[in-house]
Amino acid sequence: MNPTSWTMITMSIFMSTTLITMTTHWLMAWTCLEINTLSMIPIISRTNHPRATEATTKYFLTQTLASITILFTTTLNALNTSNWEISLTTEPTTMKIITLALMMKMAAAPFHFWLPEVVQGATTLTALTILTWQKIAPLTILLTCHSNTNLTILTSSAILSILIGGLGGLNQTQMRKLMAFSSIAHTGWILATITLAPNISTLTFMIYTMTTMPIFLMMNLLSCTTIKDMGTTWPTSPYLMTAMLLTILSLTGLPPLTGFMPKWLILNKMIALNMTLEAILMAMFSLPSLYMYLRLTYILAMTMPPHPSSMLMKWRLTNKNYTMLPLTMTTMMMLLLPLSPSL
């Protein structure tokens, strides 16, 4: 891609997301969402592959449908109330429709259908952008009007997302699709407390992003596209294999790793607010996700690919000049749990 075009697209994505975090006007928010969507289209389709073209089409149609729904609903609300402010939108039906449209943009169940196919058709780093950065804009809007959103819709979507994210990843062999279903499950945890405790939802998203980034960066370094490729990580680089293993365990939410922190806080908050049944369902429905991650760790740490005597040992040929970013973030995802009492 032309460097000038790449710079303009990257700046458009960054500026549109930044402006959404500062705007209070629905029309401005819709404009930034559209700029964000249009900027991602050339990035997804730049490989000129049929799968990339299919992913681009699905991404464009889904995001456009959600944006049109937001524009139509907010315009009707403005005609009825003469109000374009995001935080002052209190009409229940309007907020329900807007919440559903934002859930579609975040790929929360039952509007998750587009995410695995789009992520599979994109490159590894583009998939990382879709699963992390592209969730900031709709999440920010939900946090801005969290006091007026419908708790029943968000809680139902959260429980369903956790279940579908776990079950959908069980039969996947492609790493990008598996991480897409992982994103759906974590979106459920984020949505669970947006109305009750938005600060916990923000923390959950931050920790999910910080955990997912090193996994994708290491996948890109090692050219891992399938689960079978994960088994060759040990002869390629024992150090990256250990880092990826611990990061995946943190993403699972097992103590004493950092990923346990948001789930612990969410379940504690829900039980404190007498939502015990919902908390129990979320904890139970996360078990398929646990099995999915543990299968990955088993393949990483307890299996070895065949090495005939004529095969060159890959670890002797591997460049040891790894970037420090994935290793630094992996360390953070292992050691930040003691900070939980201060939150």
Backbone hydrogen bonds, N-H to C=O, Kabsch-Sander energy under -0.5 kcal/mol:
donor,donor_aa,acceptor,acceptor_aa,energy
6,W,2,N,-2.9
7,T,3,P,-2.3
8,M,4,T,-2.3
9,I,5,S,-2.6
10,T,6,W,-2.4
11,M,7,T,-2.5
12,S,8,M,-2.2
13,I,9,I,-2.3
14,F,10,T,-2.3
15,M,11,M,-3.0
16,S,12,S,-2.4
17,T,13,I,-1.8
18,T,14,F,-2.1
19,L,15,M,-2.7
20,I,16,S,-1.7
21,T,17,T,-1.3
22,M,18,T,-0.5
22,M,19,L,-1.0
23,T,19,L,-1.9
26,W,84,W,-2.4
29,A,25,H,-2.2
30,W,26,W,-2.6
31,T,27,L,-2.1
32,C,28,M,-2.3
33,L,29,A,-2.2
34,E,30,W,-2.1
35,I,31,T,-2.4
36,N,32,C,-2.4
37,T,33,L,-2.2
38,L,34,E,-2.8
39,S,35,I,-1.9
40,M,36,N,-1.2
41,I,37,T,-1.2
43,I,39,S,-0.6
44,I,40,M,-2.3
45,S,41,I,-2.1
46,R,42,P,-0.5
46,R,43,I,-0.5
47,T,44,I,-0.5
48,N,45,S,-1.6
53,T,49,H,-2.4
54,E,50,P,-2.4
55,A,51,R,-2.5
56,T,52,A,-2.4
57,T,53,T,-2.2
58,K,54,E,-2.3
59,Y,55,A,-2.5
60,F,56,T,-2.6
61,L,57,T,-2.5
62,T,58,K,-2.2
63,Q,59,Y,-2.4
64,T,60,F,-2.4
65,L,61,L,-2.2
66,A,62,T,-2.1
67,S,63,Q,-2.4
68,I,64,T,-2.8
69,T,65,L,-2.0
70,I,66,A,-2.1
71,L,67,S,-2.7
72,F,68,I,-2.8
73,T,69,T,-2.4
74,T,70,I,-2.6
75,T,71,L,-2.0
76,L,72,F,-2.1
77,N,73,T,-2.3
78,A,74,T,-2.2
79,L,75,T,-2.2
80,N,76,L,-1.7
81,T,77,N,-2.6
82,S,78,A,-2.4
86,I,24,T,-2.2
89,T,86,I,-1.3
90,T,88,L,-1.0
95,M,91,E,-2.2
96,K,92,P,-2.2
97,I,93,T,-2.1
98,I,94,T,-2.4
99,T,95,M,-2.5
100,L,96,K,-2.2
101,A,97,I,-2.2
102,L,98,I,-2.5
103,M,99,T,-2.2
104,M,100,L,-1.7
105,K,101,A,-1.7
106,M,102,L,-1.8
107,A,103,M,-0.6
107,A,104,M,-0.6
108,A,103,M,-2.7
111,F,108,A,-2.5
115,L,112,H,-1.2
118,V,114,W,-2.0
119,V,115,L,-2.7
120,Q,116,P,-2.1
121,G,117,E,-1.5
122,A,118,V,-0.7
122,A,119,V,-0.7
127,A,123,T,-2.5
128,L,124,T,-1.8
129,T,125,L,-1.8
130,I,126,T,-2.2
131,L,127,A,-2.3
132,T,128,L,-1.2
134,Q,129,T,-2.3
135,K,132,T,-1.3
136,I,133,W,-1.6
137,A,133,W,-0.5
139,L,135,K,-1.8
140,T,136,I,-2.5
141,I,137,A,-1.9
142,L,138,P,-2.2
143,L,139,L,-2.3
144,T,140,T,-2.1
145,C,141,I,-1.8
146,H,143,L,-1.0
148,N,145,C,-1.4
149,T,145,C,-0.5
149,T,146,H,-0.7
151,L,149,T,-0.6
154,L,150,N,-1.8
155,T,151,L,-2.6
156,S,152,T,-2.4
157,S,153,I,-2.4
158,A,154,L,-2.3
159,I,155,T,-2.4
160,L,156,S,-2.4
161,S,157,S,-2.7
162,I,158,A,-2.2
163,L,159,I,-1.9
164,I,160,L,-2.9
165,G,161,S,-2.9
166,G,162,I,-1.4
167,L,163,L,-2.7
168,G,164,I,-2.9
169,G,165,G,-0.7
170,L,167,L,-1.0
172,Q,169,G,-1.0
175,M,225,T,-2.2
176,R,225,T,-0.6
178,L,174,Q,-2.2
179,M,175,M,-2.5
180,A,176,R,-1.6
181,F,177,K,-2.2
182,S,178,L,-1.8
183,S,179,M,-1.9
184,I,180,A,-2.0
185,A,181,F,-2.1
186,H,182,S,-2.2
187,T,183,S,-2.2
188,G,184,I,-1.5
189,W,185,A,-1.3
190,I,186,H,-2.1
191,L,187,T,-2.5
192,A,188,G,-1.3
193,T,189,W,-0.6
193,T,190,I,-0.7
194,I,191,L,-1.0
197,A,193,T,-2.7
200,I,197,A,-1.0
201,S,197,A,-1.5
202,T,198,P,-2.2
203,L,199,N,-2.0
204,T,200,I,-2.5
205,F,201,S,-2.3
206,M,202,T,-2.2
207,I,203,L,-2.6
208,Y,204,T,-2.5
209,T,205,F,-2.6
210,M,206,M,-2.5
211,T,207,I,-1.6
212,T,208,Y,-2.5
213,M,209,T,-2.2
215,I,211,T,-0.9
216,F,212,T,-2.3
217,L,213,M,-2.6
218,M,214,P,-2.4
219,M,215,I,-2.2
220,N,216,F,-2.3
221,L,217,L,-2.1
222,L,218,M,-2.4
223,S,219,M,-0.7
224,C,219,M,-2.1
225,T,223,S,-0.6
227,I,173,T,-2.6
230,M,226,T,-0.8
230,M,227,I,-0.6
231,G,227,I,-0.8
231,G,228,K,-0.8
232,T,229,D,-1.2
233,T,230,M,-1.6
236,T,232,T,-1.2
237,S,233,T,-3.3
241,M,237,S,-2.0
242,T,238,P,-2.1
243,A,239,Y,-2.3
244,M,240,L,-2.8
245,L,241,M,-2.4
246,L,242,T,-2.2
247,T,243,A,-2.0
248,I,244,M,-2.5
249,L,245,L,-1.9
250,S,246,L,-1.8
251,L,247,T,-2.3
252,T,248,I,-1.6
253,G,249,L,-1.0
253,G,250,S,-0.6
254,L,249,L,-1.4
257,L,254,L,-1.6
258,T,333,M,-2.1
259,G,333,M,-0.6
260,F,257,L,-1.6
261,M,258,T,-1.9
263,K,259,G,-0.7
264,W,260,F,-2.2
265,L,261,M,-2.4
266,I,262,P,-2.7
267,L,263,K,-2.4
268,N,264,W,-2.2
269,K,265,L,-2.4
270,M,266,I,-2.5
271,I,267,L,-2.3
272,A,268,N,-1.9
273,L,269,K,-1.2
274,N,271,I,-1.6
275,M,270,M,-2.9
279,A,275,M,-2.1
280,I,276,T,-2.5
281,L,277,L,-2.4
282,M,278,E,-2.4
283,A,279,A,-2.3
284,M,280,I,-2.5
285,F,281,L,-2.9
286,S,282,M,-0.8
287,L,284,M,-1.6
290,L,286,S,-1.9
291,Y,287,L,-2.3
292,M,288,P,-2.2
293,Y,289,S,-2.4
294,L,290,L,-2.5
295,R,291,Y,-2.0
296,L,292,M,-1.3
297,T,293,Y,-2.3
298,Y,294,L,-2.2
299,I,295,R,-2.1
300,L,296,L,-2.3
301,A,297,T,-2.7
302,M,298,Y,-2.4
303,T,299,I,-0.5
311,M,308,P,-1.8
314,K,312,L,-0.6
316,R,313,M,-1.2
317,L,313,M,-0.5
317,L,314,K,-1.1
318,T,314,K,-0.9
322,Y,320,K,-2.0
327,L,323,T,-0.6
328,T,324,M,-2.7
329,M,325,L,-2.6
330,T,326,P,-2.0
331,T,327,L,-1.8
332,M,328,T,-1.8
333,M,329,M,-2.1
334,M,330,T,-0.6
334,M,331,T,-0.9
335,L,331,T,-1.5
336,L,332,M,-1.2
339,L,336,L,-1.8
340,S,337,L,-2.3
342,S,339,L,-1.0
343,L,340,S,-2.0
